[in-house]
Amino acid sequence: MEIPVRNPRTGLIDHHIHAADSAAVAATAQHLRRGLAGWRAMGLAGRAAALEAFSQALAARAGEITNALATDTGRQRIAGLELDGVRGAIAGWIAATPGLLPEGWVAGRGNPAINHAPHWVPYHLVGVISPWNFPLTLSLIDAIPALLAGCAVMIKPSEVTPRFARPLADAVAAAGLSDVLAIVQGDGKTGQALVDAVDCVCFTGSVATGRKVAVAAAQRLIPAFLELGGKDPLIVLEGADLDAAVTAALRGSVLATGQACQSIERIYVARRLYADFVSRLAAAAEKARLNTPDISQGEIGPIIFDRQAEILRHQIEDAVARGARIVTGGVVEDHGGLWLRPTVLVDVTHEMAVMREETFGPLLPVMVFDDVEQAIILANDSQYGLSAAVFAADTDQAAAVGRRLVAGAVSLNDAALTALFHEAPKQSFRDSGLGPSRMGLDGYTRFFRRQALIAQTGHPLPLAAFAEDA
């Protein structure tokens, strides 16, 4: 089946991909499984060398990959940052993994004659289903540590942003990884076939689709590591550095046009600071430039997925109809593709969709609070629990509030730090995900099952030891 692909800058269909059917996915899985023995035999050092070769192959195709990403997403600078980030992640994992898994025999506490040791068994075939907002990053963020662990990996990128997959596959082939790393193109049906063919699945995307992946994985009794939606709050307390809070709020809300799961989507400001904060935020938002007609200028790229523009329009219209006021922005602009300038909304309430439903766009609704308890209640009033942010006079004050938020990661005196800093393990709360963290060292260890070797160093107990009259 041929799938048409829209260009987010022009709005035109200028590309097509062929969707892999279930038979093609199954054949790819069989091929990858055959390559596992050789991959495992290389050992950690050998696999690290192979991934370093992959990094060099990516660098050699940097122009081709980033140009494809720029066409896929309508933004140029972030395309380059994606590639740089992937290469940095390869180097980081290679440096972090030696000696990470504990080994050796341990004497039993209750019976020192019985010793135990771990044996770390990687999953055979890991499936990765990645979204359209950061196509390269989120295709490889799970794949790299899984490969290093000794797994084979099959990736299905989003059909919305698939152009980068061809030059990525070329880099895979050039690095000699084609027997353990493959890319299959397609839509949801291809994704379903992937879940049916692998031993562990990593999914990044919406809550609705994540639930389907979780059910399909549960039926096969395989693990599903899910990174789903968010509705991240930012709390600005009295005593906070207002300029710093405004700077972080804007970047954390509209970087990548707000098309990121960890974007700030709700802002709560202490009453004493509220008017000043809104004024400064609106002024800063108005300075943000669209990157049209010149992709090399500006900070705000197009709305990548045209259906997302309807969600943004709906949330703006719903908010206004319920009494909200647009301070700046608010109109989806058609320049061939679709753009939305940073949109500051005030007089918002939790009855509005913009305060409850995931936005995935550059909307900045700002709500006032009267005390810290109210701010915490408002921030926790959500089905989501991906991440959050707190600004306060110092780190200790911010952390005291952050510990009470229902979120997997809390940025203190900044916003959306999980987009910039990947060393801290965190899990998603509520509907925002399932499974161990992809960040920190957990992002590697989760691809192993721990087998216990239990050794008797004394004499086995006879049956008589358990006799009723013993």
C-alpha positions in Angstrom: 0.0 0.0 0.0 1.3 3.5 -0.9 1.0 6.2 1.7 1.0 9.8 0.6 3.3 12.2 2.7 2.6 15.9 3.1 5.3 18.5 3.1 4.7 20.7 6.3 6.1 23.8 4.7 4.1 23.7 1.5 1.1 21.7 2.4 1.6 19.6 -0.7 1.9 15.8 -1.1 5.4 15.4 -2.5 6.4 12.0 -1.3 5.1 8.5 -0.9 6.2 5.4 1.1 5.3 1.8 0.7 3.7 0.3 3.8 5.3 -3.0 4.9 2.6 -5.6 5.5 2.6 -8.2 8.2 4.4 -10.7 6.0 7.2 -8.2 5.3 7.5 -7.3 9.0 7.7 -11.0 9.9 10.4 -11.6 7.3 12.4 -8.7 8.6 12.0 -10.0 12.2 13.3 -13.5 11.1 16.3 -11.8 9.4 17.2 -9.9 12.5 16.9 -12.9 14.7 19.3 -14.8 12.5 21.8 -12.0 13.0 21.7 -12.1 16.8 24.2 -14.9 17.4 27.0 -13.0 15.7 26.0 -9.8 17.4 26.1 -11.3 20.8 29.4 -13.0 20.1 31.0 -9.7 19.5 30.7 -8.8 23.2 30.2 -5.4 24.6 33.4 -4.0 23.2 32.7 -5.3 19.7 29.2 -3.9 19.7 30.5 -0.5 20.9 33.0 -0.5 18.0 30.2 -1.3 15.6 28.1 1.6 17.0 31.0 4.0 16.7 31.2 3.0 13.1 27.5 3.7 12.8 28.1 7.2 14.3 30.8 7.8 11.7 28.4 6.6 9.0 25.8 9.1 10.2 28.4 11.9 10.2 29.3 11.0 6.6 25.7 11.4 5.6 24.9 14.4 7.8 23.8 16.6 4.9 21.5 14.0 3.4 20.0 13.1 6.8 19.5 16.6 8.0 18.0 17.8 4.7 15.5 14.9 4.9 14.7 15.8 8.5 14.3 19.5 7.5 11.8 18.5 4.8 10.0 16.1 7.2 9.6 18.7 10.0 9.9 22.0 8.3 12.8 23.2 10.6 16.5 23.2 9.9 18.5 23.9 13.0 16.7 21.3 15.1 17.3 18.8 12.3 21.1 19.3 12.8 20.7 19.1 16.6 18.9 15.8 16.3 21.8 14.3 14.4 24.4 15.8 16.8 22.3 14.5 19.7 22.2 10.9 18.3 25.9 10.8 17.8 26.4 12.2 21.3 24.1 9.5 22.7 26.1 6.8 21.0 29.3 8.1 22.6 27.6 8.5 25.9 26.3 5.0 26.0 29.6 3.5 24.9 31.3 5.3 27.8 28.7 4.5 30.4 28.0 0.8 29.9 31.3 -1.1 30.7 31.0 -2.5 34.2 27.5 -1.2 34.7 25.9 -4.6 35.3 26.9 -6.2 38.6 28.6 -9.6 38.3 30.1 -12.2 40.7 29.0 -14.6 43.4 27.3 -13.4 46.6 27.0 -15.6 49.7 23.4 -16.1 50.9 22.3 -14.2 54.1 20.3 -17.0 55.5 22.6 -19.8 54.4 26.1 -18.7 53.4 26.7 -22.1 51.7 24.3 -21.1 49.0 25.7 -18.5 46.7 24.0 -16.6 43.9 25.2 -14.6 40.8 23.3 -12.7 38.2 23.3 -13.6 34.5 22.1 -10.7 32.3 20.0 -11.9 29.3 19.1 -9.3 26.7 15.8 -9.4 24.9 16.3 -10.9 21.4 14.3 -8.5 19.2 13.2 -5.0 20.4 10.6 -3.1 18.4 10.6 0.7 18.3 7.6 2.7 17.2 8.5 6.4 17.0 6.5 9.6 16.5 6.7 12.4 14.0 7.9 15.3 16.2 11.6 14.3 16.5 11.9 11.6 13.9 15.6 10.7 14.2 16.0 11.2 17.9 13.0 9.2 18.9 13.8 6.4 16.4 17.2 5.9 18.0 16.8 6.9 21.6 15.8 3.4 22.5 17.5 1.6 19.7 21.1 2.6 20.6 21.1 1.2 24.2 19.2 -1.9 23.1 21.8 -2.6 20.4 24.6 -2.1 22.8 22.9 -4.5 25.3 23.0 -7.2 22.6 19.5 -7.0 21.2 18.4 -6.7 17.6 16.1 -3.8 16.8 13.3 -3.1 14.3 12.2 0.5 14.0 8.9 1.8 12.5 9.1 5.6 12.1 5.9 7.7 11.7 4.4 7.8 8.3 4.0 11.6 8.8 7.8 12.2 8.7 9.4 9.2 6.9 11.9 10.8 4.5 14.8 10.5 6.9 14.5 6.7 7.0 16.2 6.1 3.6 19.5 7.9 4.4 19.4 6.5 7.9 19.1 3.0 6.4 22.1 3.8 4.2 24.1 4.6 7.3 23.0 1.4 8.9 24.2 -0.6 5.9 27.5 1.3 5.7 28.2 0.5 9.3 27.5 -3.2 8.8 24.5 -3.3 11.1 21.8 -4.4 8.7 21.7 -7.9 10.2 20.6 -6.5 13.6 19.0 -3.1 12.8 16.2 -2.6 10.3 13.7 0.1 9.5 10.2 -0.8 8.3 7.9 1.9 6.9 4.2 2.0 7.3 1.2 3.1 9.2 -0.7 1.7 12.2 -1.1 -1.7 10.7 2.6 -2.0 10.2 3.0 -1.0 13.8 0.6 -3.7 14.9 2.6 -6.3 12.9 5.8 -5.1 14.6 4.3 -5.6 18.1 3.3 -9.2 17.0 6.9 -9.9 15.8 9.1 -8.7 18.6 10.0 -9.6 22.2 9.9 -6.1 23.7 8.3 -2.9 22.4 9.2 0.7 22.9 6.5 3.1 21.9 6.5 6.9 21.9 3.2 8.7 21.0 -0.3 9.4 22.1 -2.1 7.9 25.1 -4.8 6.4 22.9 -2.4 4.5 20.7 -0.2 3.7 23.7 -3.1 1.9 25.2 -3.5 -0.2 22.1 0.1 -1.1 22.1 0.0 -2.0 25.8 -3.0 -4.3 25.2 -1.4 -6.0 22.2 1.9 -6.5 24.2 0.0 -7.8 27.2 -1.8 -10.4 25.1 1.7 -11.7 24.0 3.1 -11.3 27.6 5.9 -9.1 26.3 7.0 -5.8 28.0 5.9 -2.5 26.6 7.9 0.6 27.5 5.5 3.5 26.8 6.4 7.2 26.7 3.0 8.9 26.1 1.4 12.4 26.3 1.8 15.2 28.8 0.2 18.3 30.0 3.1 19.7 31.8 2.6 22.5 34.4 4.9 25.3 35.3 4.5 27.0 38.7 6.0 30.4 39.3 6.2 31.2 43.1 6.7 34.5 44.8 10.4 35.2 45.1 11.2 33.7 41.7 13.4 35.5 39.2 10.7 36.8 36.9 13.0 37.3 33.8 14.4 33.8 34.1 10.9 32.4 34.6 9.6 34.1 31.5 12.6 33.0 29.4 12.2 29.4 30.5 8.4 29.4 30.1 8.6 30.7 26.5 11.3 28.3 25.5 9.8 25.4 27.3 6.4 26.0 25.7 7.2 26.8 22.1 10.6 25.2 21.3 10.0 23.0 18.2 6.6 24.8 17.9 5.5 23.2 21.1 5.5 19.8 19.4 7.1 17.9 22.2 5.6 15.7 24.9 7.6 17.6 27.6 6.5 21.1 26.5 5.1 23.4 29.2 1.3 23.5 28.5 -0.1 25.1 31.7 1.4 28.1 33.6 0.4 29.0 37.2 1.7 32.3 38.6 1.5 33.8 42.1 -1.0 36.6 42.1 1.6 39.2 43.1 3.7 38.4 40.0 0.8 37.6 37.6 0.3 40.9 35.8 4.0 41.5 35.4 4.7 37.9 34.3 1.9 38.0 31.6 3.2 41.4 30.3 6.7 40.2 30.0 5.7 36.8 28.5 3.5 38.4 25.9 6.3 40.8 24.9 8.8 38.0 24.6 6.3 35.8 22.6 5.6 38.6 20.1 9.3 38.7 19.3 9.3 35.0 18.2 9.6 34.7 14.4 8.1 32.2 12.0 10.7 30.4 9.9 8.8 31.2 6.7 9.5 31.9 3.9 13.1 31.3 4.8 13.7 28.1 6.7 17.1 29.4 8.0 15.4 32.3 9.8 13.2 32.5 12.9 12.4 30.3 15.8 8.9 28.9 15.1 8.6 26.1 12.5 5.4 24.9 10.9 2.8 22.6 12.4 4.2 19.3 11.2 0.9 17.2 11.2 -2.0 19.2 9.7 -4.5 17.4 11.9 -2.7 19.0 14.9 -3.7 22.4 13.6 -7.4 21.5 14.1 -6.6 20.6 17.8 -5.0 23.9 18.3 -7.9 25.8 16.7 -10.3 23.9 18.8 -8.5 24.6 22.1 -8.2 28.3 21.3 -11.9 28.6 20.2 -13.1 26.6 23.2 -11.1 28.8 25.6 -12.4 32.1 24.2 -15.9 30.8 24.2 -15.6 30.0 27.9 -14.2 33.4 28.8 -10.5 33.3 28.1 -8.7 36.2 26.4 -6.0 36.1 23.8 -3.1 38.4 24.7 -1.0 37.6 21.6 -1.1 35.2 18.7 -4.2 33.0 18.4 -4.5 32.5 14.6 -3.3 29.5 12.6 -1.7 31.1 9.6 -1.6 29.5 6.1 1.6 30.1 4.3 1.3 26.9 2.2 2.0 25.0 5.4 0.4 26.0 8.7 2.0 28.1 11.4 0.9 29.4 14.8 2.7 32.2 16.6 3.2 31.8 20.3 -0.3 32.3 21.8 -0.6 33.7 25.3 -4.1 33.1 26.9 -5.3 34.6 30.2 -8.5 34.3 32.3 -8.3 30.5 31.7 -9.9 27.8 33.9 -9.7 24.1 34.2 -13.1 23.8 32.5 -11.3 24.7 29.3 -9.8 22.1 26.9 -6.5 24.0 26.8 -6.0 23.3 30.5 -6.9 19.7 30.4 -6.2 18.1 27.0 -2.8 17.7 25.5 -2.0 20.6 23.2 1.2 19.8 21.3 1.6 23.3 20.0 2.6 26.9 21.0 -0.2 27.7 23.4 0.7 29.4 26.7 -2.4 29.6 29.0 -1.5 31.5 32.2 -3.6 31.1 35.4 -3.3 32.9 38.7 -3.0 31.3 42.1 -3.2 32.7 45.7 -1.1 30.3 47.7 1.2 27.3 47.2 -1.4 24.7 48.2 -3.7 26.0 45.5 -0.9 25.9 42.9 -0.1 22.3 43.8 -3.7 21.2 43.6 -4.1 22.9 40.2 -0.8 21.4 38.8 -1.9 17.9 39.9 -5.4 18.3 38.5 -4.6 16.3 35.3 -4.8 12.8 33.9 -1.1 13.2 32.9 2.1 13.0 34.9 5.0 13.3 32.5 7.0 16.2 33.8 6.5 19.6 35.5 8.5 22.7 36.4 8.8 25.0 39.4 10.4 28.5 39.7 11.1 29.7 43.2 13.6 31.9 45.1 16.1 29.0 45.3 16.5 25.3 44.6 15.4 24.1 48.0 12.1 26.0 47.8 11.4 24.8 44.3 12.3 21.2 45.2 9.9 21.3 48.2 7.0 22.0 45.8 8.4 19.7 43.1 8.3 16.7 45.4 4.6 17.1 45.8 3.8 17.2 42.1 2.5 14.1 40.3 5.1 14.0 37.6 8.0 11.8 36.6 10.5 14.7 36.3 10.4 18.2 37.7 12.6 21.0 36.4 13.7 23.4 39.1 14.2 27.1 38.1 14.0 26.1 34.5 11.5 24.3 32.2 11.4 21.2 30.1 14.9 20.1 31.2 14.3 16.5 30.2 14.6 17.7 26.6 18.1 18.9 27.2 19.4 16.6 30.0 19.0 12.8 29.7 21.2 11.5 32.6 18.5 11.5 35.3 16.3 8.3 35.3 12.6 9.1 35.6 9.3 7.3 35.1 6.1 8.6 33.8 3.1 8.9 36.1 -0.6 8.4 35.5 -1.5 8.2 31.8 1.9 9.5 30.6 3.6 6.2 30.3 4.6 2.8 31.5 7.7 0.9 32.3 11.3 1.8 33.3 13.0 5.0 32.3 14.6 5.5 28.9 16.8 8.1 30.6 19.8 7.6 32.8 21.4 4.2 33.1 17.9 2.6 33.3 17.7 3.2 29.6 20.2 0.4 29.1 19.5 -2.0 31.9 15.8 -2.3 31.0 16.8 -4.3 28.0 18.0 -7.2 30.1 16.2 -9.9 32.0 18.1 -10.9 35.2 18.6 -14.7 35.5 19.7 -16.0 38.9 22.4 -18.6 39.1 22.1 -20.2 42.6 24.9 -22.5 43.7 25.1 -25.0 46.5 28.6 -24.9 47.9 27.9 -27.3 50.7 25.8 -30.5 50.8 22.2 -30.6 49.4 19.6 -31.1 52.0 18.1 -34.6 52.1 14.4 -35.3 52.0 14.6 -36.3 55.7 15.4 -32.8 56.7 11.7 -32.0 55.9 10.2 -35.0 57.6 7.3 -34.3 60.0 9.2 -35.7 62.9 12.5 -34.2 62.0 
